[in-house]
Amino acid sequence: MIVTPDGHPLDAARWGYYFRRARKRAGLNADITFHDLRHFFASALIASGCSIKQVQMALGHDSARITLDTYAQLIPGDEDRVRDAIDRIPLALTADAVRSPKLATPSAVRSGKISGR
């Protein structure tokens, strides 16, 4: 609910007037709706790593299920997370490299991170 500065609910006609005026001042396309901005806001929160619960609270949804049903396609999949995590692990520090020095890079052995056994 959107309220006036004195706390009274803002009626739809007045809200529409203020929104159109603000949209024009911001230089936004006249086709952009308040709902579009709301979706953009939620998408930006998700892209920034906010949890579904945080997004739910920011949007005022009754449950996280509503938020998840609406925005699930924007949440990176587990495969993406695993791939990104693997890309961030230097080979010399992986568990297999520690157990199997043959998998370690020569520079890791020289630096002493992995024994040359």
N, C-alpha and C positions, 0 to 999 in steps of 0.2 A: 504494500500500500504506500502510496506517495502522499505526503501531507504538506500542508502549508506551513510557513514559518511559525504560526501559532498552534500547530498540532492538529488542525482539522483536515479531514480527508480531502484530497484534491479531486474535484469531479472530472470526468473523462474529457469534457469539452475544453476545460481550462488546461488540463494536462496536455491535450493535443496541441493547443495554441502554444504553450511554452516549449514543447518538444520541437515543433516545426520551426519556431523562432531560433532555438538553440542550434538545430541542425543546419539552418541556413547560415547562421553566424560562424559555425565551424567549417563551412564550405563542403559539407557532406552532400552526396547525391540525394535528391528528393525521394528516391525509392527506398532509402534506408529507414527501417522502422525501429522503434524502441526494442522490439523483440530481437531484431538483428544485433543490436548493441549488447543485449543481454547474452545472446549466444556467443558473441565475440568475447565478452568478459569471461564467461565460463571456459571457453576454449583457451584463452590466455592463461587462466589459472592452472588448468590441466597441463598445458605446455610448459609451465614454470615448475611443475612437479608437485603442485598441491594435491592432497589426497581428495578422494571423492567426498569424504565427510566434510572436509573444509569447504569444498565447492558447494556442497549441499547447504551448508550453513550460510555461506555468502549469498546464495540465490534465494534462500528462504523456502526451499523445498521441504515438504513434510517428512520425507525419508530419503536416505541415501540411495535407495532403490530407484526412485524417480530420476535422480541425477544420473545414476549409472545407466539406466535404460536409455536416457537421452544422449549421453556423451561417451558411452563405452567405446565407440569406434575411434575416439581421439586418444585413448589411453594406450601407451606403447605396450605391445604384447610381450609376453615372457621371453619369446625368442629374441626380440630386439634387445631386451635387458641383458640376456645371457651373452649375446654377441658383443654388445658394448663392453660388458665386464671382461670378457676374454681379450678384447682388443686392448684394454688398459693394463693387462698383466704382462710385465716383461718376462720373456722366456726364461731368463736366468732365475726368476723367483717362483716359478710354478712348482707345484708339488712333485711332478714327474722329474723335473730337472734336479731337484734336491735328492730324490731317491735314485735317479739314474744319471750320473754325471755325463754320460754320453750325449744326453739331450741338452746339456747346458752349452751356452755359447762360450767360445774360448776367452772372451773378455771377462765373463763372469768368473771363470776359473782363475784367471790371472789376478782379478781384483780380490779374490779370497772369499767371495760370496758362496761359491760352490767348491768343495774340495776336488782335487784332481785325481783322487784315488787311483 
